[in-house]
Amino acid sequence: MSVPMLRRAALDLRWTVVWYAVGLAVYGILICAVYPTFRDSQAQFQQLLQTYPKAFLQAFGVSTDMGTLPAFLGVEFLNVIWALIISVFAIMAGTATVAQEVERGTADLWLSVPVGRARLLASKLLAMLVGAVVLVLATAATIAVGGMAVGEPQPVSRLAAAGVEMLAFTVAVGGYAVLLSTLFDERGKAAGVAAGVTLACYLAWVVAGLVSRVSWLRYLSIFTAYKPQDALSHGTLTPGAGLLVLLGVACALAGLLVFQRRDILG
């Protein structure tokens, strides 16, 4: 890792991280603010849920027992909305690592730094990871503040478990975004493929929950392994978090290998 390049990469990401953190915090606070109204009308909402097919509710991660803040946050924020928002961040940051340098014609200047290619890319990867940690911490802090404001403070252990689940998901998406960035010369193409993979994973997760004949599709989706609601409700990690981290790390390492062997200047 190169400290100067890490500093540069972190500076390049700083405003992106700041605005994403602000957006996540504002949305999280709004959801927490709505929760007391929902809690007070729980009986009516439960009656409404009974009219929907159970498979439909499961497909979208809707719990029939949403009387607690973790369950409400899971459905309205963490399970899907947060995952999609953070996917955009991870894809945009990940695909910028190499493909953007090639597209802008700055790859030769970047590689002129007297540091090995692996260290150059590792510096950008670490900056991405730091940015992801900041966004996860911002989300956890928002939940902590929102929970206290509505009279349901969340234990630190549960916030930490949910944070690990969120970070694992971000690592997975960022990992394959970085790999695609090393394979394409244009950031737009890499981002498009990464977005397509993420969307395909989401659709596979939804369809697997709706149609029993293709329930096996859930094994092809990163959303199946992502369980922030369970972590926030019980304070325990799921095996899926480890699988997501392994996927992200494996893709990042593959990206490093491709980057070291590929001629991006020719």
Beta strands, then each sheet from edge to edge (+ up, - down):
end
